[in-house]
Amino acid sequence: MFTEYKNLPNNSRVWIYQSDREFQEKEIDFISEKAEEFINQWTRHGDDLKGSFTIKYNQFLVLAVDESFNNVSGCSIDASVRFVKGLEHELKLDLMNKMNITFKDNENINLVTLSDFQKFAKEQKVTSETIVFNNMVSTKEDFENKWEIPANDSWHKRFLV
């Protein structure tokens, strides 16, 4: 059951998928239409899930579920992964690669491999103050408050000099 993202409670569970490239405007429309369709039929063992999505910086797809309405199950999570993989196939992009790291350089969003991020940290092109995207956050509240943070406040700090 689709609901507006802003109407979900702060403790809603989120999954963040970062694209290996920026979405084009027509792709955002396509993703939005498909996400709403998916969420309207998303269930846990036949029970509706109350969910939503948001797209950030034309590069991140965030799925969210209000678990105070109904908890997600392994099967419902699997269904969301199948949905995301379908988007990848249709749009020829990669949303599942957890070995890519995104960070800001002023207002630019950079996506690099983990090994390149480590190299940039060693060369101090990435510092403790560099804003990184912590895609490991798991709630709407953390997404809104702890997703874009200085590298020093994130798991990324292990790579800093």
N, C-alpha and C positions, 0 to 999 in steps of 0.2 A: 504494500500500500504506500504509494508515493505521497510525501509531504514536503513542503518547502524546507530547505536546509536550515534556514534561520529559525524555524519552528521546532527543531529537534532540541532535546535537553542537552546540557553540557556534558553529561556522562554518556552520551551516545558513543558507540564504538565506531572507529573509522579505520579505513584501509586506504593508503596513499599509493597511487601508481604514477610514477614519473615517466614521461615519454622521452625517447631518445632524440626527439626534435619537437619544435613548437607546432601546435595544431594550427591548421589553416582555418579560416572563418567557416567554410562549408563543413569542415570536419567537426568543429565545435557544435554546429547545428545537428549534425549526424549523431555525434556522441550523446548530446543532450536528449535527442528523441529516443535513441536506443536505451539509454540509461533509465529514462522514465518508464518506458515499456517494460524493461527488465524488473525494475523495482515494483511495479504494479503487479507482477506475477510472482515475485520472490516470496518463498514460503519456508517455514521450518516444519517439516512433517505435516504439511497440509494447513498449518496455521499461518496467517498473513504475518509478514514482517513490516514494520513501519520504518521506512528508510528514505534516503535522499542521496543527493550527490552535489558536488560543486566542482568547478573547474577553476584552477588558479594559474595565473600567468600564462595561460594558453599552453601549458605544458604538464600540468598535474591534474589527474582525475582522482577525486576523493569520494569514496562510497561510505555511507554512514547508516547505522541502524540504531534505533531507539530500543535498547534491550530492556527498558522498563515496561515496554509493551509486549514483547516476546523476545526471548534469547535466540541468538543464532545457534545453529548446530553445524557439525562437520559437513553435512550434506548441503546446507544453505551457503556455507563458505565455498564449498566446491562449485556450487552453481555460479557464484559471483566470479570465481576464477575462470570458469568456462566463458562467462560473459566477456570478461576482459580479454581473454585469448581470442575470442571472436572479433572484438574490436581491432586487436593487433593484426589479425589476418586480413580483415576488410580494408583497413587503412594503411597497411604496410608500415607499421611502426612497432617499437618495442616498449611495452609498459611494465614488463616483469623483471627486467635485469636489475637485481639488487646490488650488482657490483659497480654500478654507475653512481657517481656522487655529483650532487648539484650544489652550487654555491653562487653567491652574488659577487660581482665586481662592479661597484657602484650600482647602477640599475640593471646591468646585464646579468642574465642568468647563464651560468656556464655548466655544462654537463661533461664530465670527464670520467675516465675509468678510475677505479680505486688506485691502481698503480700510478697513474698520472697525478692523482690527488696527493699521494704520498711523496712523489717527486716534487710537486709544487710546494708542499710543506717543507721539505728538506731545503729547497732553494729559497724559502721564505716568500714565495709569491702568494702563498696562503698563510695567514697568521692567526693568532688567537682571536683577533677582532673580525676576521672574515665571517660574513654571515653565511651560514650553511643551512640546508634544509634537512631537518631531522625527521625522515620519513618513518621512523620507528614509533612515533607517538601513537597512542591507541584510543584516545578519547577526543571528542569534539573540543572540549576545553583545552586540552594540551595542544591540539592542532592549532587552535586560535592563539595560544599564548607561548608555546614552546616549540613550534615547528621551524620558524625562522629565528635562529639564535646565533650568537657568536660561537665560533668553532670551539673556543675554550669551555663553553658551557654544554657541549654536546659530546657524544661518543667519538666524534672526529678528533677530539683533543689528543688522543693517543698517537696521532701522526705528527703532531706539531713539534717543532724543534725547541 
